[in-house]
Amino acid sequence: MIQIDHNQANILNGEHPEGTLTEVQRIDSITEKQFLNDFLKTSTPVIINQGARNWKALQRWSFDYFRSFESDCSITLEEGNVMQETTSFRTVSFQEYINQIQSPTSAEGKIPYLSVFELFKQFPHLIDDVDFSIMSNHKVRNHLTGWIGPGGTVTGYHIDWADNIFAQVVGQKFVKLVSWDQSSYMYPSQKYDSNTLMSSVNADDFDSNRYPNFSKVQAQYAFLDPGDMMFIPRGCWHYVRSLSPSISVNNFGTGWMSFLRDKPREYAKRYLHQIGLYGKECTCHKIVDGRRVSR
């Protein structure tokens, strides 16, 4: 177990509606074969302490470095926790967001978050700065994304239908995990999000009357520092909060079995949602004057 500092202790001693919190297993080093056999094949979460310490990203990336990029693409920011709260988003330029990211939170409390950002498509040269081969070598499809935002951003409890290896580059995050076998306590939501199943439970604004069984959940927690890597298996519920201005990257990896089992279902849902026949409430549209407006 790592040493817990004062701020981390305050977080752990704060309000957590889950029944219990225990620490995710941490290891200092691992071979690709060990990762495959002990964690990937067994769908077991793990943190590799400083697993990304040799990445170029750990040496180069910062908000100042991102400000130096000539591209000023438009990006869509989520406002608040769109998983469990009302979907809200807005479009700004990348440079505008990077310039404002360390500014005080807006009065409305809707913290903007650049989530699931196609970072490596927008800035292809950055791909050489990361290395997810410990998992990507064993997948038929890999999708890398970036997560950029100020302190206080929240991604509420949800499941991804892919294995996920996540790396913290700048800042610190707090993560909670709940295993798939506790799904009956997680109150799956009808709200639609592509390739995801969300919980109805807002862990930061908990309603014990609506979700009484959530107190039976046995959750795990982790603090991620720059250089730490975390494996989140397919089907594992997870919650993520930024504790400071943060840059993270991850790889969603899909194997043959998952590809054949999950993708047809998700493609069908996406098509039906696009034509308005599935998922009236979602994370990809907001309601403006009674009309659905896409991101």
LOVEXFI-642802 format. One line per field, with one value per residue: residue number from 1; residue in one letter; x negated, y, z of N, C-alpha, C in turn. Coordinates in Angstrom, 3 decimals. Example, Ala and Ser with C-alpha at 12.3 -4.5 7.8 and 13.67 -1.06 7.14 Angstrom:
// residues 2
seq: 1,2
type: a,s
n_east: -13.190,-12.850
n_north: -5.690,-2.250
n_up: 7.800,7.080
ca_east: -12.300,-13.670
ca_north: -4.500,-1.060
ca_up: 7.800,7.140
c_east: -13.200,-12.900
c_north: -3.300,0.030
c_up: 7.800,7.870
// end
This chain:
// residues 295
seq: 1,2,3,4,5,6,7,8,9,10,11,12,13,14,15,16,17,18,19,20,21,22,23,24,25,26,27,28,29,30,31,32,33,34,35,36,37,38,39,40,41,42,43,44,45,46,47,48,49,50,51,52,53,54,55,56,57,58,59,60,61,62,63,64,65,66,67,68,69,70,71,72,73,74,75,76,77,78,79,80,81,82,83,84,85,86,87,88,89,90,91,92,93,94,95,96,97,98,99,100,101,102,103,104,105,106,107,108,109,110,111,112,113,114,115,116,117,118,119,120,121,122,123,124,125,126,127,128,129,130,131,132,133,134,135,136,137,138,139,140,141,142,143,144,145,146,147,148,149,150,151,152,153,154,155,156,157,158,159,160,161,162,163,164,165,166,167,168,169,170,171,172,173,174,175,176,177,178,179,180,181,182,183,184,185,186,187,188,189,190,191,192,193,194,195,196,197,198,199,200,201,202,203,204,205,206,207,208,209,210,211,212,213,214,215,216,217,218,219,220,221,222,223,224,225,226,227,228,229,230,231,232,233,234,235,236,237,238,239,240,241,242,243,244,245,246,247,248,249,250,251,252,253,254,255,256,257,258,259,260,261,262,263,264,265,266,267,268,269,270,271,272,273,274,275,276,277,278,279,280,281,282,283,284,285,286,287,288,289,290,291,292,293,294,295
type: m,i,q,i,d,h,n,q,a,n,i,l,n,g,e,h,p,e,g,t,l,t,e,v,q,r,i,d,s,i,t,e,k,q,f,l,n,d,f,l,k,t,s,t,p,v,i,i,n,q,g,a,r,n,w,k,a,l,q,r,w,s,f,d,y,f,r,s,f,e,s,d,c,s,i,t,l,e,e,g,n,v,m,q,e,t,t,s,f,r,t,v,s,f,q,e,y,i,n,q,i,q,s,p,t,s,a,e,g,k,i,p,y,l,s,v,f,e,l,f,k,q,f,p,h,l,i,d,d,v,d,f,s,i,m,s,n,h,k,v,r,n,h,l,t,g,w,i,g,p,g,g,t,v,t,g,y,h,i,d,w,a,d,n,i,f,a,q,v,v,g,q,k,f,v,k,l,v,s,w,d,q,s,s,y,m,y,p,s,q,k,y,d,s,n,t,l,m,s,s,v,n,a,d,d,f,d,s,n,r,y,p,n,f,s,k,v,q,a,q,y,a,f,l,d,p,g,d,m,m,f,i,p,r,g,c,w,h,y,v,r,s,l,s,p,s,i,s,v,n,n,f,g,t,g,w,m,s,f,l,r,d,k,p,r,e,y,a,k,r,y,l,h,q,i,g,l,y,g,k,e,c,t,c,h,k,i,v,d,g,r,r,v,s,r
n_east: -0.840,-0.526,-1.824,0.450,1.249,2.077,4.170,5.220,6.093,8.165,9.958,10.582,11.793,14.039,17.447,18.716,20.871,20.764,20.585,18.128,14.636,11.699,8.204,7.061,5.106,1.603,-1.385,-4.928,-6.440,-6.192,-6.075,-5.147,-4.055,-3.363,-1.424,0.507,1.264,1.883,3.597,4.949,6.165,7.589,9.276,8.695,8.382,5.588,2.899,0.067,-2.636,-4.148,-4.281,-4.362,-6.614,-8.817,-7.884,-7.883,-5.939,-5.737,-7.924,-7.607,-4.928,-2.693,-0.544,-1.540,-3.083,-1.062,0.150,-1.582,-1.001,-0.225,2.217,5.625,8.080,11.647,13.335,15.449,16.808,17.744,20.046,20.040,21.081,22.015,22.858,24.630,26.036,27.920,27.413,25.021,23.210,20.616,19.032,15.700,12.540,9.521,7.173,8.237,9.491,7.297,5.914,7.669,7.917,6.801,8.055,10.281,13.167,16.303,19.124,21.501,20.824,20.525,18.238,16.012,15.067,12.821,13.439,12.898,11.391,10.236,7.304,4.941,5.579,6.045,3.597,1.260,-1.490,-1.879,-1.543,-3.883,-4.778,-3.687,-3.005,-1.206,-1.591,-1.732,0.832,2.088,0.866,2.239,4.760,7.378,8.405,7.666,8.244,7.254,7.529,7.785,7.908,8.655,8.566,9.632,9.089,11.513,13.220,15.573,16.241,18.910,20.081,19.798,19.764,17.443,17.460,15.047,11.674,9.594,6.774,5.215,3.509,1.925,0.736,0.313,0.986,3.336,5.543,8.527,9.904,12.640,13.656,15.965,16.846,18.134,19.832,21.343,23.361,26.122,26.511,25.961,27.776,28.383,28.574,31.006,30.138,28.486,25.243,22.623,21.202,21.176,22.390,24.268,24.488,27.304,26.790,25.638,22.751,21.803,23.922,25.793,28.738,30.214,32.731,33.744,31.851,31.254,29.815,27.273,25.559,24.560,22.460,19.157,16.449,13.403,10.539,8.319,5.487,4.106,1.020,-1.184,-2.578,-1.647,0.034,3.141,5.130,8.319,10.720,12.879,16.317,16.131,17.350,16.709,15.589,14.376,12.448,10.917,8.268,6.730,5.624,5.458,4.024,4.685,4.380,5.707,6.169,8.617,9.116,10.066,10.832,11.149,13.430,14.946,15.305,16.924,19.119,19.987,19.889,21.803,24.234,23.827,23.493,26.041,27.599,26.535,27.266,30.102,30.412,29.489,31.492,33.516,34.995,34.184,32.979,33.829,32.949,29.621,25.980,24.990,26.599,28.243,31.102,32.660,34.896,36.884,35.928,33.693,30.279,27.303,23.923
n_north: -1.199,2.245,5.243,7.388,10.742,13.901,15.243,13.151,11.482,13.045,12.881,10.147,9.977,11.390,11.823,8.832,6.872,4.171,0.842,-0.238,0.640,-0.390,-0.642,-0.709,-3.290,-2.814,-2.802,-2.795,-3.391,-5.207,-7.839,-8.153,-10.673,-11.518,-9.600,-10.257,-12.918,-12.763,-10.605,-9.421,-11.700,-12.676,-10.648,-8.735,-5.881,-3.605,-1.542,-0.234,0.904,3.866,2.960,4.219,5.712,5.957,7.026,9.376,11.279,11.820,13.369,15.507,16.525,19.063,21.737,24.106,23.105,22.047,24.436,25.395,24.217,24.595,24.117,25.006,23.675,23.068,22.044,19.928,20.424,18.678,19.627,19.452,16.394,14.362,11.798,11.094,13.403,16.171,16.380,18.518,20.641,22.438,24.243,25.147,26.672,24.721,25.962,28.085,26.715,25.401,27.649,28.573,26.586,26.345,28.264,29.755,27.858,28.115,30.117,28.703,26.142,24.169,22.300,22.320,19.705,18.007,15.250,11.840,12.524,12.785,12.759,11.839,11.659,14.299,15.421,13.904,13.465,12.997,10.335,8.929,9.398,7.793,4.475,1.706,-0.969,-3.183,-4.071,-3.593,-5.228,-7.556,-7.301,-6.988,-4.649,-1.313,1.678,4.828,7.513,10.902,12.750,15.707,18.347,20.698,20.679,18.821,17.739,15.191,11.859,9.903,6.793,4.049,1.534,0.281,-1.310,-2.602,-3.592,-1.545,0.383,2.778,5.840,8.199,11.399,14.183,15.848,14.653,11.916,10.500,7.351,5.072,1.695,-0.887,-4.223,-6.293,-8.320,-7.152,-5.747,-5.725,-4.028,-1.581,-0.143,0.115,2.488,3.946,5.866,6.816,6.105,5.822,2.612,2.093,1.435,3.033,3.885,4.746,5.982,8.780,9.330,11.532,13.019,11.624,9.643,7.962,6.918,6.359,4.592,2.271,-0.154,0.401,0.848,-1.597,-2.080,-3.134,-1.440,-0.540,1.605,4.112,6.255,8.100,9.075,11.198,9.209,6.781,3.763,2.213,-0.675,-1.308,-3.613,-4.858,-4.333,-3.547,-1.455,2.018,5.090,8.377,11.057,14.201,15.533,17.695,20.079,18.254,15.795,12.978,9.755,7.007,3.548,1.849,-1.456,-4.099,-7.495,-10.509,-12.015,-10.149,-8.269,-9.630,-10.162,-7.761,-5.539,-5.728,-5.361,-2.813,-1.215,-1.439,-0.215,2.369,3.185,3.101,5.011,7.313,7.783,8.385,6.395,5.050,5.380,7.998,9.863,10.949,11.144,12.441,14.314,17.402,19.083,21.720,24.250,22.323,20.660,18.078,18.539,17.859,17.028
n_up: 0.000,-0.833,0.669,2.266,1.785,3.412,1.989,0.463,2.491,3.497,1.376,1.366,3.831,3.431,2.170,1.073,-0.569,-1.108,0.295,1.295,0.985,-0.445,-1.226,-4.626,-6.070,-6.276,-8.219,-8.691,-10.948,-14.052,-16.440,-19.912,-20.411,-17.827,-17.230,-19.144,-18.381,-15.615,-15.213,-17.559,-18.824,-16.686,-16.023,-13.987,-12.031,-11.836,-10.690,-12.169,-10.765,-11.707,-14.327,-16.767,-16.724,-18.396,-20.709,-23.401,-23.186,-20.466,-20.061,-21.788,-22.024,-21.097,-19.973,-21.015,-23.122,-24.761,-25.420,-27.288,-29.699,-33.116,-34.323,-33.998,-33.312,-33.162,-30.241,-28.250,-25.146,-22.255,-19.747,-16.422,-14.741,-17.032,-17.113,-15.007,-14.559,-16.011,-19.466,-20.787,-22.909,-24.673,-27.371,-28.007,-28.896,-29.092,-28.143,-26.680,-24.611,-23.360,-22.489,-20.548,-18.694,-16.163,-14.763,-12.274,-11.203,-12.867,-11.859,-11.997,-11.453,-13.321,-14.386,-17.067,-19.329,-21.360,-22.688,-23.716,-25.982,-29.301,-29.350,-30.577,-33.218,-33.848,-33.213,-34.516,-34.130,-31.472,-30.890,-30.782,-28.279,-26.362,-25.031,-25.208,-25.506,-23.824,-23.468,-25.949,-27.823,-27.636,-28.596,-31.069,-31.912,-31.198,-29.463,-28.914,-26.651,-25.319,-22.201,-20.822,-18.516,-15.915,-12.293,-10.446,-12.367,-13.236,-14.051,-13.932,-12.402,-14.566,-17.158,-19.533,-22.699,-23.333,-22.722,-20.708,-20.530,-18.691,-18.390,-16.335,-16.972,-16.470,-13.420,-10.897,-10.201,-8.759,-8.369,-8.400,-8.284,-9.160,-9.164,-11.842,-10.940,-8.991,-10.106,-9.716,-7.626,-8.647,-10.152,-13.136,-15.784,-18.058,-19.716,-22.684,-23.933,-26.177,-26.565,-23.863,-20.543,-18.169,-14.680,-12.650,-10.312,-8.677,-7.267,-5.946,-5.206,-3.557,-3.312,-0.993,-0.621,-3.148,-4.105,-2.354,-2.178,-2.976,-0.921,-0.304,-1.910,-2.544,-3.001,-4.757,-4.491,-5.892,-6.103,-8.637,-9.825,-11.835,-14.356,-13.417,-14.327,-15.033,-15.108,-16.204,-16.318,-18.957,-18.432,-15.800,-13.357,-13.057,-11.576,-11.894,-10.723,-11.163,-9.340,-9.637,-12.168,-15.167,-17.364,-19.141,-20.715,-22.592,-23.599,-25.228,-25.577,-27.720,-27.923,-29.992,-29.170,-27.687,-29.697,-31.552,-29.979,-28.704,-30.510,-32.749,-31.348,-30.205,-32.485,-33.601,-31.605,-31.752,-34.345,-34.172,-32.210,-33.490,-35.337,-33.703,-32.366,-30.159,-26.848,-25.624,-23.718,-23.411,-23.683,-25.838,-27.011,-26.355,-24.982,-26.539,-26.546,-26.758,-28.760,-29.961,-29.831,-31.381,-30.409
ca_east: 0.000,-1.281,-1.578,1.538,0.956,3.188,5.287,5.818,6.813,9.421,10.855,11.045,12.646,15.211,18.700,18.702,22.075,20.478,20.495,16.730,13.598,10.376,7.304,6.751,3.761,0.556,-2.643,-5.992,-6.909,-5.532,-6.360,-3.942,-3.503,-2.706,-0.199,1.465,1.746,2.368,4.571,5.798,6.971,8.440,10.089,8.382,7.799,4.268,2.152,-1.371,-3.267,-5.107,-4.391,-4.599,-7.674,-9.784,-7.242,-8.239,-4.858,-6.025,-8.973,-7.268,-3.579,-2.240,0.389,-2.356,-3.442,0.131,0.385,-2.507,-0.530,0.297,3.622,6.605,9.302,12.809,13.545,16.700,16.579,18.845,20.178,20.539,21.108,23.094,23.307,25.773,26.728,28.437,26.364,24.739,21.899,20.405,17.891,14.712,11.308,8.587,6.274,9.016,9.682,6.014,5.603,8.575,8.131,6.368,8.793,11.254,14.405,17.387,20.079,22.560,20.317,20.472,16.823,15.879,14.166,12.555,13.427,12.855,10.901,9.409,6.058,3.893,6.011,5.875,2.162,0.688,-2.869,-1.900,-1.455,-5.213,-5.099,-3.017,-3.217,-0.238,-1.791,-1.533,2.165,2.504,0.341,3.123,6.097,7.572,8.739,7.259,8.723,6.586,8.187,7.225,8.817,7.979,9.493,9.217,9.462,12.939,14.011,16.063,16.918,19.630,20.013,20.221,19.020,17.040,17.458,13.699,10.643,9.132,5.562,5.318,2.256,1.938,-0.445,0.193,1.997,3.696,6.949,9.049,10.728,13.323,14.039,16.920,16.810,19.337,20.742,22.162,24.187,27.491,26.535,25.471,28.918,28.074,29.377,31.529,29.514,27.640,23.904,22.070,20.253,21.117,23.573,24.105,25.273,28.173,26.359,24.679,22.038,21.516,25.198,26.417,30.110,30.323,34.109,33.914,30.864,30.866,28.877,25.920,24.745,23.989,21.344,17.781,15.686,11.967,10.141,6.928,4.993,3.177,0.071,-1.822,-3.388,-0.934,0.928,4.187,5.911,9.733,11.251,14.201,17.413,15.880,17.881,15.684,15.850,13.081,12.460,9.632,7.960,5.954,5.593,5.051,3.951,4.622,4.625,6.034,6.378,9.686,8.696,11.122,10.420,12.076,14.688,15.697,15.647,18.049,20.256,20.452,19.972,23.090,25.246,23.582,23.774,27.504,28.076,26.115,28.103,31.452,30.363,29.323,32.769,34.476,35.829,33.604,32.203,34.297,31.987,28.299,24.860,24.525,27.517,28.897,32.403,32.722,36.229,37.643,35.311,32.420,29.142,26.145,22.616
ca_north: 0.000,3.484,6.142,8.323,12.065,14.548,15.491,11.866,11.019,13.802,12.329,8.834,10.174,12.152,11.101,7.789,6.075,2.747,0.192,-0.310,1.051,-0.963,-0.167,-1.544,-3.873,-2.049,-3.507,-1.877,-3.720,-6.394,-8.145,-8.266,-12.014,-11.522,-8.802,-11.040,-14.089,-12.496,-9.515,-9.288,-12.906,-12.900,-9.437,-8.262,-4.527,-3.449,-0.317,-0.410,2.125,4.485,2.121,5.067,6.659,6.123,7.627,10.756,12.148,12.236,14.378,16.621,17.061,20.013,22.682,25.023,22.398,22.005,25.798,25.665,23.599,25.580,23.815,25.571,22.979,23.209,20.891,19.943,20.206,18.300,20.512,18.665,14.941,14.062,10.416,11.027,14.680,16.623,16.555,19.892,20.749,23.628,24.166,26.217,26.286,23.987,26.900,28.822,25.837,25.215,28.911,28.802,25.369,26.506,29.386,29.325,27.239,29.054,30.263,27.708,24.860,23.220,22.242,21.811,18.558,17.484,13.819,10.945,13.405,12.103,13.502,11.374,11.982,15.733,15.708,12.569,13.322,12.610,8.890,8.405,9.731,6.860,3.064,0.829,-2.283,-4.237,-4.601,-3.475,-6.370,-8.706,-6.893,-6.854,-3.254,-0.416,3.045,5.693,8.802,11.782,13.305,16.941,19.207,21.279,19.901,18.754,17.029,13.894,10.895,9.075,5.338,3.478,0.387,0.309,-2.652,-2.875,-3.469,-0.155,0.677,4.225,6.384,9.581,12.097,15.428,15.966,13.478,11.510,9.546,6.393,4.011,0.569,-1.864,-5.375,-6.600,-9.193,-6.346,-4.886,-5.629,-2.911,-0.374,0.543,0.513,3.588,3.885,6.934,6.220,6.576,4.824,1.615,2.269,1.276,3.933,3.719,5.877,6.503,9.874,9.101,12.822,13.592,10.320,9.558,6.620,6.432,5.817,3.556,1.735,-1.276,0.854,0.767,-2.948,-2.161,-3.211,-0.754,-0.352,2.968,4.330,7.581,7.983,10.171,11.159,8.027,5.563,3.133,1.428,-1.555,-1.425,-4.645,-4.745,-4.667,-3.083,-0.119,2.922,6.507,9.061,12.478,14.897,16.264,18.867,20.121,16.887,15.235,11.522,9.068,5.601,2.691,0.867,-2.590,-5.078,-8.791,-11.089,-12.405,-8.930,-7.635,-10.349,-10.156,-6.429,-4.545,-5.693,-4.776,-1.381,-0.564,-1.371,0.826,3.677,3.522,3.394,6.275,8.408,8.081,8.764,5.286,4.406,6.254,9.391,10.641,10.489,12.057,13.016,15.367,18.180,19.586,23.183,24.624,21.132,19.905,17.437,19.176,16.980,17.625
ca_up: 0.000,-0.860,1.786,2.009,2.307,4.125,1.073,0.116,3.676,3.554,0.362,1.829,5.001,3.022,1.949,0.052,-0.321,-1.215,1.593,1.709,0.037,-0.231,-2.277,-5.779,-6.033,-6.947,-8.408,-9.102,-12.298,-14.598,-17.832,-20.731,-20.209,-16.521,-17.340,-19.919,-17.656,-14.257,-15.133,-18.744,-19.017,-15.514,-15.823,-12.645,-12.041,-11.229,-10.963,-12.346,-10.270,-12.625,-15.515,-17.940,-16.352,-19.486,-21.874,-23.762,-22.705,-19.081,-20.110,-22.681,-22.006,-20.074,-20.588,-21.814,-24.351,-25.605,-25.928,-28.394,-30.930,-34.060,-34.608,-33.067,-33.686,-32.293,-29.387,-27.503,-23.725,-21.378,-18.593,-15.309,-14.850,-17.972,-16.935,-14.103,-14.510,-17.303,-20.459,-21.199,-23.547,-25.490,-28.280,-27.933,-29.575,-28.242,-27.474,-25.684,-23.457,-22.676,-21.808,-19.431,-17.931,-14.782,-14.191,-11.266,-11.662,-13.123,-10.757,-12.109,-10.994,-14.425,-14.740,-18.432,-19.424,-22.697,-22.420,-24.885,-27.045,-30.304,-29.226,-31.485,-34.577,-34.011,-33.122,-34.754,-33.670,-30.058,-30.740,-30.464,-26.889,-25.452,-25.365,-24.558,-26.107,-22.847,-23.730,-27.349,-28.577,-27.455,-29.004,-32.514,-32.164,-30.118,-29.657,-27.947,-26.458,-24.309,-21.209,-20.408,-17.798,-14.639,-11.129,-10.158,-13.371,-12.781,-14.905,-12.984,-12.547,-15.843,-17.689,-20.945,-23.278,-23.827,-21.705,-20.677,-19.793,-18.496,-17.880,-15.872,-17.476,-15.696,-12.385,-10.097,-10.239,-7.787,-9.098,-7.653,-9.124,-8.631,-10.058,-12.611,-10.210,-8.087,-10.957,-9.199,-6.677,-9.335,-10.764,-14.507,-16.295,-19.422,-20.489,-23.720,-24.250,-27.086,-26.055,-22.416,-19.706,-17.039,-13.455,-12.308,-9.017,-8.623,-6.007,-5.314,-4.779,-3.376,-2.813,-0.405,-0.751,-4.497,-4.398,-1.046,-2.254,-3.320,0.293,-0.235,-2.853,-2.059,-4.036,-4.608,-4.818,-6.281,-6.449,-9.760,-9.988,-13.149,-14.605,-13.034,-15.299,-14.373,-15.968,-15.831,-17.217,-19.568,-17.545,-14.436,-13.107,-12.545,-11.309,-11.954,-10.375,-11.228,-8.116,-10.046,-13.636,-15.481,-18.716,-19.084,-21.982,-22.380,-24.751,-25.175,-26.394,-27.959,-28.447,-30.961,-28.544,-27.395,-30.970,-32.155,-29.068,-28.313,-31.568,-33.467,-30.464,-30.052,-33.771,-33.746,-30.693,-32.264,-35.500,-33.703,-31.483,-34.445,-36.001,-32.673,-31.924,-28.978,-25.974,-25.684,-22.932,-23.819,-23.431,-27.100,-27.408,-25.311,-25.412,-26.655,-27.028,-27.081,-29.854,-29.691,-30.513,-31.302,-30.121
c_east: -0.875,-0.925,-0.526,1.190,2.225,4.393,5.997,6.622,8.148,10.438,11.431,11.985,13.909,16.422,18.545,19.884,21.876,20.311,19.087,15.829,12.284,9.500,7.126,5.319,2.784,-0.691,-3.669,-6.514,-6.240,-5.980,-5.053,-3.263,-2.780,-1.404,0.884,2.087,2.433,3.500,5.497,6.714,7.932,9.351,9.946,7.780,6.433,3.719,0.682,-2.026,-4.322,-5.340,-4.654,-5.780,-8.672,-9.164,-7.799,-7.180,-5.138,-7.083,-8.519,-5.937,-3.339,-1.218,-0.353,-2.737,-2.250,0.473,-0.472,-2.042,0.103,1.778,4.529,7.980,10.432,12.997,14.877,16.429,17.850,18.862,20.831,20.465,22.272,23.602,24.591,26.556,27.240,27.284,26.239,23.351,21.828,19.128,17.008,13.511,10.379,7.694,7.002,9.191,8.391,5.640,6.436,8.599,7.732,7.035,9.766,12.508,15.485,18.391,21.163,22.117,20.266,19.046,16.678,14.803,14.050,12.350,13.513,12.430,9.998,8.058,5.048,4.297,5.805,4.398,1.392,-0.732,-2.958,-1.894,-2.799,-5.591,-4.493,-3.253,-2.258,-0.414,-1.594,-0.149,2.489,1.996,1.277,4.567,6.172,7.933,8.361,7.686,8.147,7.311,7.482,8.315,8.123,8.982,8.906,9.511,10.960,13.785,14.385,16.639,17.579,19.552,20.591,19.352,18.639,17.002,16.139,12.771,10.001,7.832,5.348,4.022,2.415,0.630,-0.720,1.297,2.295,5.187,7.245,10.058,11.381,13.809,15.041,17.001,18.179,20.329,21.578,23.139,25.614,27.631,26.254,26.568,28.572,29.089,29.900,30.928,28.495,26.294,23.235,21.040,20.141,22.457,23.349,24.941,26.160,27.700,25.322,23.983,21.727,22.775,26.145,27.805,30.330,31.732,34.344,33.016,30.369,29.819,27.454,24.996,24.145,22.740,20.006,16.881,14.197,11.634,8.671,6.679,3.948,2.340,-0.540,-2.773,-2.709,-0.049,1.919,4.938,7.321,10.370,12.608,15.259,17.215,16.422,16.763,16.151,14.493,13.265,11.044,9.429,7.158,6.050,4.861,4.999,3.765,4.837,4.986,6.153,7.531,9.310,9.789,10.522,11.467,13.430,15.560,16.152,16.888,19.305,20.855,20.718,21.279,24.198,25.074,23.836,25.278,28.077,27.748,26.983,29.506,31.489,30.279,30.621,33.895,35.366,35.310,32.846,32.611,33.381,30.598,27.233,24.399,25.471,27.974,30.195,32.389,34.066,37.018,37.062,34.007,31.334,27.921,24.886,22.012
c_north: 1.249,4.325,7.171,9.676,12.684,14.755,14.193,11.308,11.740,13.261,11.000,8.949,10.971,11.260,10.116,6.869,4.577,2.138,0.136,0.201,0.393,-0.619,-1.190,-2.070,-3.015,-2.916,-2.529,-2.149,-5.006,-6.598,-8.233,-9.615,-12.103,-10.740,-9.590,-12.141,-13.744,-11.469,-9.441,-10.502,-13.151,-11.715,-8.897,-6.864,-4.502,-2.075,-0.675,0.901,2.626,3.637,2.904,6.013,6.908,6.699,9.027,11.733,12.650,13.323,15.648,17.300,17.967,20.906,23.709,24.381,22.340,23.387,26.093,25.064,24.654,25.361,24.427,24.999,23.302,21.920,21.046,19.552,19.739,19.258,19.737,17.177,14.521,12.631,10.353,12.331,15.047,16.876,18.008,19.927,22.035,23.464,25.393,25.793,25.588,24.944,27.706,27.983,25.650,26.479,29.106,27.672,25.478,27.708,28.879,28.745,28.295,29.051,29.193,26.342,23.801,23.169,21.636,20.736,18.130,15.981,13.029,11.734,12.622,12.826,13.127,11.499,13.466,16.118,14.396,12.389,12.855,11.101,8.286,8.630,8.759,5.426,2.196,-0.621,-3.428,-4.858,-4.624,-4.632,-7.571,-8.386,-6.776,-5.423,-2.438,1.006,3.907,7.034,9.593,12.354,14.510,17.819,19.783,20.322,19.930,18.083,15.648,13.115,9.898,7.600,4.869,2.263,0.686,-1.123,-2.915,-2.859,-2.098,-0.081,2.187,4.725,7.846,10.243,13.365,15.446,14.646,13.201,10.498,8.661,5.424,2.956,-0.318,-3.006,-5.648,-7.429,-8.462,-5.443,-4.738,-4.504,-1.566,0.394,1.047,1.514,3.295,4.980,6.328,6.923,5.479,3.939,1.617,1.898,2.112,3.504,4.942,6.596,7.604,9.792,10.390,13.555,12.427,10.414,8.137,6.059,5.795,4.613,2.882,0.628,-0.859,0.780,-0.626,-3.094,-2.211,-2.667,-0.775,1.074,3.016,5.818,7.388,9.243,10.112,9.970,6.727,5.077,2.251,0.602,-1.685,-2.433,-4.278,-5.152,-4.253,-1.661,0.772,4.374,7.191,10.545,13.045,15.699,17.527,18.960,18.894,16.618,13.735,10.976,7.620,4.872,1.743,-0.269,-3.642,-6.353,-9.356,-11.413,-11.184,-8.255,-8.297,-10.278,-8.764,-5.490,-4.565,-5.050,-3.266,-0.619,-0.408,-0.278,2.218,4.115,3.915,4.713,7.460,8.773,8.313,7.676,4.601,5.452,7.709,10.317,10.081,11.507,12.776,14.079,16.135,18.740,21.109,23.530,23.412,20.275,19.266,18.121,18.299,17.746,18.193
c_up: 0.000,0.353,1.397,2.608,2.892,3.215,0.688,1.286,3.808,2.555,0.838,3.019,4.688,2.810,0.791,0.312,-0.497,0.181,2.141,0.603,0.446,-1.427,-3.396,-5.641,-6.841,-7.062,-8.949,-10.498,-12.747,-16.032,-18.605,-20.534,-18.876,-16.552,-18.058,-19.074,-16.337,-14.199,-16.344,-18.907,-17.865,-15.203,-14.407,-12.708,-11.376,-11.579,-11.089,-11.943,-11.256,-13.882,-16.786,-17.720,-17.474,-20.755,-22.145,-23.252,-21.299,-19.039,-20.826,-22.358,-20.808,-20.752,-21.421,-23.138,-25.296,-26.163,-27.150,-29.711,-31.831,-34.356,-33.553,-33.404,-32.720,-31.510,-28.658,-26.060,-23.047,-20.195,-17.458,-15.599,-15.738,-17.828,-16.104,-14.002,-15.900,-18.266,-20.872,-21.815,-24.354,-26.305,-28.133,-28.774,-28.582,-27.463,-26.405,-24.423,-22.658,-21.908,-20.542,-18.409,-16.467,-14.098,-13.146,-11.906,-11.851,-11.977,-10.793,-11.626,-12.072,-14.964,-16.135,-18.536,-20.881,-22.551,-23.724,-26.128,-27.993,-30.421,-30.296,-32.955,-34.854,-34.031,-33.283,-34.225,-32.214,-29.857,-30.370,-28.997,-25.880,-25.915,-24.550,-25.002,-25.125,-22.982,-25.219,-28.203,-28.543,-27.837,-30.524,-32.889,-30.942,-30.464,-28.549,-27.864,-25.363,-23.419,-20.583,-19.667,-16.526,-13.489,-10.925,-11.211,-12.849,-13.954,-13.973,-13.305,-13.887,-16.150,-19.126,-21.452,-24.000,-22.632,-21.836,-19.887,-19.856,-17.880,-17.500,-16.300,-16.677,-14.646,-11.696,-10.210,-9.145,-8.506,-8.120,-8.646,-8.394,-9.632,-10.690,-11.805,-9.170,-8.846,-10.451,-8.174,-7.349,-10.076,-12.174,-15.055,-17.694,-20.301,-21.452,-23.827,-25.059,-26.398,-24.533,-21.783,-18.464,-15.852,-13.277,-11.048,-9.189,-7.268,-5.264,-4.867,-4.537,-2.753,-2.301,-0.509,-2.117,-4.756,-3.109,-1.113,-2.595,-2.103,0.492,-1.105,-2.116,-3.168,-3.721,-5.008,-5.221,-6.469,-7.538,-9.879,-11.382,-13.289,-14.239,-14.175,-14.543,-15.407,-15.394,-16.788,-17.806,-18.547,-16.099,-14.295,-12.583,-12.537,-11.253,-11.641,-10.491,-9.948,-8.391,-11.562,-14.165,-16.976,-18.554,-20.486,-21.676,-23.699,-24.442,-26.115,-26.489,-28.535,-29.385,-30.338,-28.264,-28.685,-31.576,-31.301,-28.884,-29.478,-32.338,-32.642,-30.365,-31.348,-33.980,-32.845,-31.240,-33.434,-35.055,-32.935,-32.443,-35.145,-34.994,-32.144,-30.667,-28.171,-26.056,-24.898,-23.207,-23.426,-24.690,-27.661,-26.171,-25.872,-25.384,-27.292,-27.503,-28.187,-29.388,-30.504,-30.282,-30.950,-31.403
// end
